Amino acid sequence: MVFLQTRLKVGFIGAGNMAQAMIKGMIQSGNVSPARIYVSSRTSQKPQKLRELYNIQVCTNNEDLVETCDVVILAMKPQDLISAVEPIARNFNEKQIVVSLAAGLRLETLEKILPQCRLVRLMPNTPALIQKGSVGCLVNDDQDEGLADLMEDMFACLGSVHRLESEDQFESFMIACSSGTGFVFEFMIYWQDWLEEHGFDTAVARRMTQEVFTGAAAMAVQNSDQSLEEMQGKVTSKKGVTAAGLSSMRELEMERALRLSFEKADLRNKEISREMKTR
């Protein structure tokens, strides 16, 4: 499969942060050579910068990129995707793989615009910027194992690739793992603020906060045979300090608050999806 990847030409329509992270990961992993990566964008500055950094190819318009590439990654803002793709839909062919990074745009909508293509929804979260991402992948044909395998190989350079089975599962993944990164940062802000309020300067408070979260995550990874409840129990003495804090968290129904946050994010995602359908 890696051999196949080295022969494919991969194009990005859009050159934002996630596209840049994916290009960097592909090149550093050796999955795709710079000579076979193409970028087009509404502005020339970002593609030119990427060419200077990685020696990739820049297309002056989207039509040229589509006609050149085997894999086309739609990396523009979700609200711009339909208006950018519809005018050039006939330029795509039945052998092309089209990968959408757009939140809120379901495969059924893409299929109406590009019925001839092999379609993929991909959702990397922001840790993909440092190759520690969790990447959700959904293909429009669940019998197309070759496509799913190719996507897993191609994007493993961003972190772990999870094959998803349905649109609903994809949306849940996006909220828990993509939006969820923002939720974790919210908790980290609380940690840092509390430490600063108790006399630690900002840099030290931030480092301590980072150590708590990365340390706990690393322990969870290294002890995957144990449930998170079991691991929590090992740092919680009956009637001890940790137990008192956990008791308060449970009395305040923090789990309920977090679940409501997930549901609110899910509602907004559904709103975006409806808005996309009406465009």
C-alpha positions as CSV (number, residue, x, y, z in Angstrom):
1,M,0.0,0.0,0.0
2,V,2.9,2.4,0.7
3,F,4.2,1.7,-2.8
4,L,0.8,2.8,-4.1
5,Q,0.9,6.0,-2.1
6,T,4.2,7.0,-3.5
7,R,2.7,6.9,-7.0
8,L,-0.4,8.9,-6.2
9,K,-0.7,12.6,-6.7
10,V,-2.4,14.3,-3.8
11,G,-4.0,17.7,-4.0
12,F,-5.2,20.1,-1.4
13,I,-7.8,22.7,-2.2
14,G,-7.2,25.1,0.7
15,A,-4.0,25.7,2.6
16,G,-5.0,26.3,6.2
17,N,-3.5,24.9,9.4
18,M,-4.8,21.4,9.0
19,A,-3.8,21.2,5.3
20,Q,-0.3,22.4,6.3
21,A,-0.1,19.8,9.1
22,M,-1.2,17.0,6.7
23,I,1.4,18.0,4.1
24,K,4.1,18.2,6.8
25,G,3.2,14.7,8.1
26,M,3.0,13.1,4.7
27,I,6.4,14.4,3.7
28,Q,8.2,13.7,7.0
29,S,6.8,10.1,7.1
30,G,7.8,9.5,3.4
31,N,4.2,8.6,2.6
32,V,4.0,11.0,-0.3
33,S,6.9,12.8,-2.0
34,P,6.8,16.6,-2.3
35,A,6.9,16.3,-6.1
36,R,3.5,14.6,-5.9
37,I,1.7,17.1,-3.5
38,Y,-0.2,19.9,-5.1
39,V,-2.0,22.9,-3.4
40,S,-4.4,25.5,-4.7
41,S,-6.0,28.3,-2.6
42,R,-7.9,31.6,-3.1
43,T,-4.8,33.5,-2.0
44,S,-1.3,32.7,-3.3
45,Q,0.6,33.5,-0.1
46,K,0.1,30.2,1.9
47,P,0.7,27.9,-1.1
48,Q,3.9,29.8,-2.0
49,K,5.1,29.6,1.6
50,L,4.4,25.8,1.5
51,R,6.4,25.5,-1.7
52,E,9.3,27.3,-0.1
53,L,9.1,25.1,3.0
54,Y,8.6,21.7,1.4
55,N,9.2,22.1,-2.4
56,I,5.6,21.0,-3.2
57,Q,3.7,22.0,-6.4
58,V,1.3,25.0,-6.6
59,C,-1.7,25.1,-8.9
60,T,-3.0,28.5,-10.0
61,N,-6.6,27.3,-9.9
62,N,-8.7,24.4,-8.6
63,E,-9.5,23.0,-12.0
64,D,-5.9,22.4,-12.8
65,L,-5.4,20.7,-9.4
66,V,-8.4,18.4,-9.9
67,E,-7.3,17.4,-13.4
68,T,-3.8,16.6,-12.1
69,C,-4.4,14.7,-8.8
70,D,-5.5,11.2,-7.9
71,V,-6.6,12.2,-4.4
72,V,-8.2,15.6,-3.9
73,I,-8.5,16.8,-0.3
74,L,-11.2,19.5,0.3
75,A,-9.5,21.5,3.0
76,M,-11.4,24.8,2.7
77,K,-13.9,26.2,5.3
78,P,-17.1,24.1,5.4
79,Q,-19.3,27.1,4.3
80,D,-17.1,27.6,1.2
81,L,-17.0,23.9,0.1
82,I,-20.1,23.6,-2.0
83,S,-19.7,26.9,-3.8
84,A,-16.0,26.0,-4.6
85,V,-16.7,22.4,-5.8
86,E,-20.0,22.7,-7.7
87,P,-18.7,24.8,-10.6
88,I,-15.9,22.3,-11.2
89,A,-17.8,19.1,-10.4
90,R,-17.5,17.8,-14.0
91,N,-13.7,18.0,-13.8
92,F,-13.6,15.1,-11.4
93,N,-13.5,11.5,-12.7
94,E,-14.8,8.2,-11.4
95,K,-11.3,7.0,-10.3
96,Q,-10.6,10.0,-8.1
97,I,-10.7,9.8,-4.3
98,V,-12.2,13.0,-2.8
99,V,-11.5,13.6,0.9
100,S,-13.6,16.1,2.8
101,L,-12.4,17.7,6.0
102,A,-15.6,19.8,6.3
103,A,-17.7,19.5,9.5
104,G,-21.4,19.4,9.0
105,L,-21.2,18.2,5.4
106,R,-22.5,14.6,5.2
107,L,-21.5,12.1,2.5
108,E,-25.0,12.1,1.1
109,T,-24.6,15.8,0.2
110,L,-21.1,15.2,-1.3
111,E,-22.6,12.3,-3.3
112,K,-25.1,14.7,-5.0
113,I,-22.3,17.0,-6.1
114,L,-19.7,14.3,-7.0
115,P,-21.6,11.1,-7.6
116,Q,-18.8,9.7,-9.8
117,C,-16.1,9.8,-7.1
118,R,-14.9,7.6,-4.3
119,L,-15.7,9.8,-1.3
120,V,-14.2,10.0,2.2
121,R,-15.0,12.1,5.3
122,L,-11.9,12.7,7.4
123,M,-11.8,14.5,10.8
124,P,-8.3,15.0,12.3
125,N,-8.3,16.8,15.7
126,T,-5.8,19.5,16.4
127,P,-3.1,17.3,18.1
128,A,-2.6,16.1,14.5
129,L,-0.5,19.2,14.2
130,I,2.1,17.5,16.3
131,Q,1.5,14.0,14.9
132,K,-0.5,13.0,18.1
133,G,-3.9,13.2,16.5
134,S,-7.0,11.1,16.6
135,V,-8.3,10.9,13.0
136,G,-11.9,9.7,12.2
137,C,-12.4,8.2,8.7
138,L,-15.7,7.3,7.0
139,V,-15.9,6.1,3.4
140,N,-19.0,6.2,1.3
141,D,-18.8,2.6,0.3
142,D,-18.3,0.3,3.3
143,Q,-17.4,-2.5,0.9
144,D,-14.5,-0.6,-0.5
145,E,-11.8,-2.1,1.8
146,G,-9.0,-0.9,-0.4
147,L,-10.1,2.7,0.0
148,A,-10.3,2.4,3.8
149,D,-6.9,0.7,3.9
150,L,-5.3,3.4,1.8
151,M,-6.8,6.2,4.0
152,E,-5.5,4.5,7.1
153,D,-2.0,4.2,5.6
154,M,-1.9,7.7,4.2
155,F,-3.0,9.5,7.3
156,A,-1.4,7.4,10.0
157,C,1.4,10.1,9.9
158,L,-1.1,12.4,11.8
159,G,-1.7,9.9,14.7
160,S,-4.2,7.1,15.1
161,V,-6.8,6.6,12.3
162,H,-10.2,5.2,13.4
163,R,-12.4,3.6,10.8
164,L,-16.0,4.7,11.5
165,E,-19.1,2.9,10.4
166,S,-21.8,5.5,10.0
167,E,-22.4,9.3,9.8
168,D,-23.8,9.3,13.4
169,Q,-20.6,7.6,14.6
170,F,-18.6,10.2,12.7
171,E,-20.4,13.1,14.3
172,S,-20.0,11.6,17.8
173,F,-16.3,11.1,17.1
174,M,-16.0,14.7,15.9
175,I,-17.6,16.1,19.1
176,A,-15.7,13.8,21.5
177,C,-12.3,13.9,19.8
178,S,-12.2,17.1,17.8
179,S,-14.3,19.5,19.8
180,G,-13.3,17.5,22.9
181,T,-9.8,18.8,22.6
182,G,-11.2,22.3,23.3
183,F,-13.1,20.9,26.3
184,V,-9.9,19.5,27.7
185,F,-8.2,22.9,27.3
186,E,-11.1,24.4,29.2
187,F,-10.3,22.2,32.2
188,M,-6.6,23.0,31.9
189,I,-7.5,26.7,32.1
190,Y,-9.3,26.0,35.4
191,W,-6.3,24.1,36.7
192,Q,-3.8,26.9,35.8
193,D,-6.1,29.7,37.2
194,W,-6.4,27.9,40.5
195,L,-2.7,27.5,40.9
196,E,-2.1,31.1,40.0
197,E,-4.6,32.2,42.6
198,H,-2.6,30.2,45.1
199,G,0.7,32.0,44.5
200,F,2.3,30.2,41.5
201,D,3.5,32.4,38.6
202,T,1.9,31.8,35.2
203,A,4.8,29.8,33.7
204,V,5.1,27.4,36.6
205,A,1.3,27.0,36.9
206,R,1.1,26.2,33.2
207,R,3.9,23.6,33.4
208,M,2.3,21.9,36.5
209,T,-1.1,21.8,34.6
210,Q,0.5,20.3,31.6
211,E,2.3,17.7,33.7
212,V,-1.0,16.6,35.4
213,F,-2.8,16.1,32.2
214,T,0.0,14.5,30.1
215,G,1.0,12.4,33.1
216,A,-2.5,11.0,33.6
217,A,-2.9,10.4,29.9
218,A,0.4,8.6,29.7
219,M,-0.5,6.4,32.7
220,A,-3.8,5.5,31.0
221,V,-1.9,4.5,27.8
222,Q,0.7,2.4,29.6
223,N,-2.0,0.6,31.7
224,S,-4.6,-0.1,29.1
225,D,-5.5,-3.4,30.7
226,Q,-7.0,-1.4,33.6
227,S,-10.2,0.5,33.5
228,L,-10.0,4.3,34.2
229,E,-12.1,3.7,37.3
230,E,-9.5,1.2,38.6
231,M,-6.7,3.7,37.9
232,Q,-8.6,6.4,39.7
233,G,-9.2,4.1,42.7
234,K,-5.4,3.7,43.1
235,V,-5.0,7.4,43.7
236,T,-8.0,7.8,45.9
237,S,-7.8,6.9,49.6
238,K,-11.1,6.4,51.5
239,K,-11.9,9.6,53.3
240,G,-8.7,11.2,51.9
241,V,-8.1,14.5,50.1
242,T,-8.7,13.1,46.6
243,A,-11.9,11.4,47.7
244,A,-13.2,14.7,49.2
245,G,-12.6,16.5,45.9
246,L,-14.2,13.8,43.8
247,S,-17.2,13.7,46.1
248,S,-17.7,17.4,45.5
249,M,-17.3,17.0,41.8
250,R,-20.0,14.4,41.8
251,E,-22.3,16.4,44.0
252,L,-22.0,19.3,41.5
253,E,-22.9,16.8,38.7
254,M,-19.9,17.6,36.6
255,E,-20.6,14.5,34.5
256,R,-24.0,15.9,33.7
257,A,-22.6,19.3,32.8
258,L,-20.0,17.7,30.5
259,R,-22.7,15.6,28.8
260,L,-24.8,18.7,28.3
261,S,-21.8,20.3,26.6
262,F,-21.5,17.4,24.3
263,E,-25.2,17.5,23.5
264,K,-25.0,21.3,22.8
265,A,-22.1,20.8,20.5
266,D,-24.1,18.0,18.7
267,L,-27.1,20.3,18.3
268,R,-24.9,23.0,16.7
269,N,-23.3,20.4,14.4
270,K,-26.8,19.4,13.2
271,E,-27.7,23.1,12.7
272,I,-24.6,23.5,10.5
273,S,-25.5,20.4,8.6
274,R,-29.0,21.7,7.9
275,E,-27.6,25.1,6.8
276,M,-25.2,23.3,4.4
277,K,-28.1,21.5,2.8
278,T,-30.0,24.7,2.1
279,R,-27.1,26.4,0.3
